[in-house]
Amino acid sequence: MPLSEFSIIAQYFSRQSRRQDVLLGVGDDAALMEVPAGMQLAVSVDAMVAGRHFPLNTSPEAIGHKVLAVNLSDMAAMGAEPAWVTLALTLPEPDTEFLTGFAAGFYRIAERYGVELVGGDTVRGPLHLAVQIQGLVPRGKALTRAGAQSGDHLFVTGTLGDAGAGLALAQGRLECSGTDGAALRRRLDYPAPRVEAGLALRDIASAAIDISDGLLADLGHILEASVVGAELEIDSIPLSSSLTCCVADVEQRLRYALTAGDDYELCFTVAEDKLEALERAAGGWDFPITRIGRITTGAGISFCHGEPLADLVSGYDHFGESDA
């Protein structure tokens, strides 16, 4: 596709005050950025495919929001301040209406978190999007999956299962009208990356991950990297009122919360002596945190204070049959 196709997106950022650490942005063969002294560079990339990572009837604005939000969530999980992004966009045909809506959604969330688009490309093909994000974190302060210790407390931000139920609504597998149904669909289309929490958790959490593939799968990554186990309190899993209203079956609510994914909340561990610091930090957030268990010796996840479902799967399979 001609440069003008990408320019429809890039023009939004020409109205944004350029970050001082961007020496050369869109318009050359590569971007040039300055990494401040004492900082380390965190880099992540996520791809989204139409019909797999978002329903085909998703609005262009929502697609623009989500493709950046999921990358911002990775930065949050690392305790990194998001800074710069590049975008590769594949479209079946040049589509000014789609690009204008996409650019508006992408720009709004980029502006909110102080992120600058510094390069990218558009080509012809099936609808596919890939964003690479770069963030900054003070040397030695990055959160990883590998720091959890036996005795640490296990927390999640927000509520779980809403996006999974929102996908079921979009696919016609669940019926729920009114504000509750709209709230679930919004959680699917417009995830809220917990960047503020990630930055605050740098000196509090011992390990962290964002919940993209379901709590069981993503918590499992922490346990594997940290060589520990976890005791999960099923009755403590935070569920929204919208999920409770729309899904009458208690077991189905748990399936959404534990395995559906796409929530983009943070799962993190905190040592006993850091709990007061966590309470102070979380007091300023506009979303809740919930203690859902504890890190143990051994391996794997055990359940207490509630019966787990016998046939729970581990989480979202990116190479399974299409879910969107």
C-alpha positions, 0 to 999 in steps of 0.5 A, a space after each residue: 500500500 502507498 505511504 499515504 495509507 500509513 500517513 492516515 494513522 501517523 498524522 494523528 501523532 503529528 499533533 502530539 508534542 513529540 517526546 524529547 527522547 525521540 530524535 527521529 520518528 515517522 518518515 525515515 528508514 528507521 526511528 532514533 530514540 535516546 535511552 536515558 542514563 540509568 534506564 533499561 529498555 523493555 521491548 514487547 511485540 503482540 500480533 492480532 488476527 481478525 477472527 482469532 483475537 477479535 470478532 470480525 464485527 469489531 469496530 475499527 476504533 476498538 481494534 485500534 484501542 485493543 492492539 495498543 492496549 495489549 502491548 501496554 499491558 505487557 509494559 505494565 507487567 514489567 513495571 515499565 513506562 511505555 514510550 514508543 511503538 511501531 505498527 505493522 498493519 495488513 489490510 485486504 484493501 485500502 480503506 480510508 474509513 477503517 483507517 480513520 476509525 482505527 487511528 482515532 482509537 489507537 491515538 486516544 490510548 497512546 495519548 493517554 499513556 504518553 506513547 509516540 508512534 515512531 514508525 510502521 508499515 501497511 501492506 495488502 493481505 488478510 486483516 492483521 495487526 502487529 505492534 512492537 512497544 518499547 518502554 523504560 524501567 530504572 536499571 534493576 527495577 523491572 518486574 519479572 515472572 521469576 521472583 515469587 517466593 514461598 509465603 508471598 501473597 497472590 493478588 489480581 487487579 480488577 475483575 476476571 472473566 468479563 472479556 470471556 463472557 463478552 466474547 461469548 456475547 459477540 459469538 451468540 453463545 451467551 445472551 444478555 442485554 442492557 448495560 450489563 451485556 454492554 459492559 462485558 462487550 466493552 471489557 472485550 473490545 476496550 481492555 484497560 492496561 494497568 500501567 499505573 499499577 505496574 509502575 507502583 509495583 516496581 518496589 512492591 511486587 516480587 513477580 508479575 504477569 498480565 492475564 492474557 490467556 487466563 488466570 490459570 495459564 498465566 499464573 502457571 508461567 509465574 510458578 514455572 519461572 519462580 519454581 514454586 507452587 500456589 494455593 488458589 482461593 476459588 471463592 476469592 476470585 473477583 467477579 464483576 456484577 455484570 458477569 454475575 448478572 449475565 451468567 447465572 451458572 456459577 461454574 460457567 462464571 469460574 470458567 470465564 474467570 480462570 481460563 477465558 483470558 483477554 482480561 489484561 489484568 495484572 496477577 502479582 505476588 507480594 511478600 508479607 513485609 510489603 503488604 502495607 506498601 501495597 495498601 498505600 499504593 492501591 488506595 490511589 487506584 480507580 480499580 480494586 485489587 484482590 488477594 486470591 491465594 498464596 505462593 507455596 513450595 512444591 509445584 502447580 496450583 492447588 485449590 482451597 475454599 471452594 471446589 475447582 472444576 474437574 475439566 478446566 483447561 489451562 487457558 487460551 490456545 493461540 494455535 487452536 480453533 478460532 475463538 473470535 
